[in-house]
Each structure stands twice: as structure tokens, then as C-alpha cells.
């Protein structure tokens, strides 16, 4: 990745993703499987959010705060648009047409990125550090890497679990499905502006401390509040908004940590890949484990008590990361 350059790796990953989506237009079982494999490889190689922190740090260091805020906000916005539109498109047309729509979008993305990265300034991708050149350097050898990985994993677990189960929570407590869906939209809507402002506030240590505290407190208040079900049309949107704001801040703060706790863009890419690959594995457990516990105990209390504990732990992990030395600076 360091030799090829992160922009090129992201381009080839998008190319695999595009081919994978396009293949699925043909509803053949074998091609569907091949397409899913290519999509998985493309997402695994790029992950967008895995390489972009490093690309921003390498090519746009003076605009890192602005760009680090914009891209997770756009991720949240367009994932919400995708979630909201895929079912209506599928119902109005068929599977092949739906995949064709998304194939066109991936082709457009590929064209835009291919045009953009060719205009990036040329950089020397050879490893400059003697330790890296000898193959001995690894971000995995640093304690802060695993603190960031745990922070990223917990915030992802909370975000995915809350997005998955909050609508069911409201339905079980007397709200109709439409109202539950509206309440759930507050989660994403209020997360977008927080994703934009977090990197700007977290440029310095006091800002990072404030954002870490805000994230932990916002999700803790929301999960604590949901331990006491109510039909209030003020409190339920508030819990949803606070959850979305808190998890958006935590996600964006993770990206800031990738950049702030490394000194070279190669380290940023490696730290980002390590934290996100392990973190998403942890996050994948959340919705499944939550569903199991809900069905097993027929109660929401245990789930939101666990979420509350995890929310509080974000604050402690955030402080541990903020007051840790940069990778390469620790003895």
C-alpha cells in the first residue's frame, strides 16, 4: 500500500467494487456469489474510511480538520439515503434494475476518484524510517493502537446496535412502525453536523477532551433514559438525537486519533486498518448479541444497561488515548 500509494489502492478497490455491483445486475446464482466476493474484497481493501484519513494527512494537511469532518458526514448522509431508497426502488422495479442504479453510482464514483487522484502532487512512497525499512516497525507494538481499536470497536458496536434495535424498542413500547422510523431518523440527522464540527474542535488536546466527554455523556444519557420507557414525544426524539450525536462524535474522533497519534501517513494507514478491521469485528457482535439477549430475557433493561456501561467506557478510553504519546514516540 505504501509503495503503490493510498489513492491508487483506493481506486483499484473501487474498481473491484464497481465490477462486483455490475455483475449482480445479471441474476445468475454463480455471478451473484462472484459479485458479492468482489464487493467484499473491494470494501475490505479500501473501506474508504480506512485509507482516507491517511490520504487527507498526506496530501491535505492544512485542510485536515475540514476534510476529516466532511467525509464521515457524507458517509452518514449517503448511507441514510441508500437505506431509505433501496426498498422503494426494489418495490417499484426489480432486483436487476436496483443493482443497475447502484452500479451507475459506483461507476460515477470511480470516474470522479480516478480524475481526482491524478491531480494529487507526486510523493515519495518509499519508507524513510530505518526501523520501517528493516521491517521491524508496526503500530501493533504500541499500547495506544489497542486503546484506539477498543474505542473504535465500542463506538461502532453502540452505533450499529442502537440503529438496529431502537425502532423495535419503540414498537415494543407502543409506537407504530411509522413513528418508530421517524424517531430513528433523528439518530442520523443529528449525527451529520456533529461529524463536521468534531475535527475542527478536536484540533488541540482541550478540544479532544471536550469531544470525548461529550460523546460519552450524550450516549450515556440516552441509554440511561431508555431504561425508563415513556411515550413522550420530546424525550424519545431526544434520546435518538443524543445517541446519533454521541456516536457520530466518537466515530469522527476515532479518525482524528488515527491522524493525531501518528507522525507519518504510512502509520496512519496502518493504524486505521488495524483499528477498523478489529473494531468492526467487535462491532459485528453487537446487534446479534443484542437480539439474542432480548429474545432470551424478554426485556430491554439488560441491553440498555450494557450500552450504558459501554458508553461510560468510551470516556475513559478517550482520555487514555488523548494522554498517550504518539506512535513512534513511546519508549
Residue pairs with C-beta under 8 A, 6 or more apart in sequence:
1 9
1 51
1 269
2 125
2 127
2 266
2 269
3 125
3 126
4 125
5 123
5 125
6 51
6 54
6 55
6 58
6 265
6 269
7 55
7 59
7 113
7 116
7 117
7 120
8 117
9 45
9 46
9 51
10 46
10 48
10 51
10 52
10 55
10 113
10 117
11 110
11 113
11 114
11 117
12 45
13 41
13 42
13 43
13 45
13 46
14 42
14 46
14 106
14 109
14 110
14 113
15 42
15 110
16 38
16 39
16 41
16 42
16 45
17 38
17 39
17 42
17 43
17 46
17 106
18 42
18 103
18 106
18 107
18 109
18 110
19 35
19 38
20 34
20 35
20 36
20 37
20 38
20 39
20 40
20 41
20 42
21 35
21 39
21 99
21 102
21 103
21 106
22 35
22 99
22 103
22 106
22 107
23 31
23 32
23 34
23 35
23 38
24 31
24 32
24 35
24 36
24 99
24 103
25 96
25 99
25 100
25 103
26 96
27 95
27 96
47 273
47 276
48 71
48 75
49 71
49 72
49 75
49 255
49 272
49 276
50 269
50 272
50 273
50 276
50 277
51 269
51 272
52 71
53 68
53 255
53 258
53 259
53 268
53 269
53 272
54 258
54 265
54 266
54 268
54 269
54 272
55 265
56 63
56 64
56 67
56 68
56 71
56 259
57 64
57 259
57 262
57 265
57 268
58 123
58 265
58 268
59 120
59 121
59 123
60 67
64 199
64 259
65 199
65 200
65 202
65 203
66 199
66 200
68 199
68 252
68 255
68 256
68 259
69 195
69 196
69 197
69 198
69 199
69 200
69 252
70 196
72 195
72 248
72 251
72 252
72 255
73 192
73 193
73 195
73 196
76 188
76 191
76 192
76 195
76 248
77 188
77 192
79 188
80 185
80 188
82 102
86 98
89 97
89 98
89 101
90 98
127 133
127 266
128 264
129 137
129 264
131 137
132 266
137 328
138 270
139 145
139 262
139 267
139 270
139 271
139 274
139 327
140 274
142 327
142 330
143 324
143 330
144 261
144 321
144 324
144 325
144 326
144 327
144 330
145 271
145 274
145 275
145 327
147 317
147 320
147 321
147 324
148 254
148 257
148 258
148 261
148 271
148 275
148 321
149 274
149 275
149 278
149 279
150 279
150 282
150 317
151 250
151 253
151 254
151 257
151 314
151 317
151 318
151 321
152 251
152 254
152 275
152 276
152 279
153 275
153 278
153 279
153 280
153 281
153 282
153 283
154 282
154 310
154 313
154 314
154 317
155 215
155 247
155 250
155 251
155 254
155 314
156 251
156 279
156 280
156 282
156 283
156 286
157 282
157 283
157 285
157 286
157 310
158 219
158 243
158 247
158 250
158 286
158 307
158 310
158 311
158 314
159 247
159 250
159 251
159 283
160 283
160 284
160 286
160 287
161 286
161 287
161 290
161 303
161 307
162 187
162 243
162 247
162 307
163 184
163 187
164 286
164 287
164 290
164 291
165 287
165 290
165 291
165 294
165 303
166 180
166 183
166 184
166 187
166 226
166 240
166 243
167 177
167 180
167 181
167 183
167 184
168 180
168 294
169 226
169 300
170 179
170 180
170 183
170 184
170 236
171 177
171 180
172 300
173 229
173 231
174 231
175 183
175 231
175 236
183 236
183 237
183 240
184 240
185 240
186 237
186 240
186 241
186 244
187 240
187 241
187 243
187 244
188 244
189 241
189 244
190 240
190 241
190 242
190 244
190 245
190 248
191 244
191 245
191 247
191 248
192 248
194 244
194 245
194 248
194 249
194 252
195 248
195 249
195 251
195 252
198 211
198 248
198 249
198 252
198 253
198 256
199 252
199 255
199 256
201 207
201 210
201 211
202 208
202 210
202 211
202 253
202 256
202 260
205 322
208 253
208 256
208 260
208 318
208 322
209 318
209 319
209 322
211 249
211 253
211 318
212 253
212 314
212 315
212 318
212 319
212 322
213 315
213 318
214 245
214 246
214 249
215 246
215 247
215 249
215 250
215 253
215 314
215 315
215 318
216 246
216 311
216 312
216 313
216 314
216 315
216 318
217 246
217 315
218 242
218 243
218 245
218 246
218 249
219 242
219 243
219 246
219 247
219 250
219 307
219 311
219 314
220 246
220 308
220 311
220 312
221 242
222 238
222 239
222 240
222 242
222 243
222 246
223 243
223 304
223 307
223 308
223 311
224 304
224 308
225 235
225 238
225 239
226 239
226 300
226 304
227 300
227 301
227 304
227 305
227 308
229 300
230 236
246 311
250 314
250 318
253 318
254 275
255 272
257 321
258 268
258 271
258 272
258 275
259 268
260 326
261 271
261 321
261 324
261 326
261 327
262 268
262 271
262 326
262 327
262 328
263 326
263 327
263 328
263 329
264 328
267 327
267 328
271 327
290 303
293 302
293 303
293 306
294 300
294 303
324 330
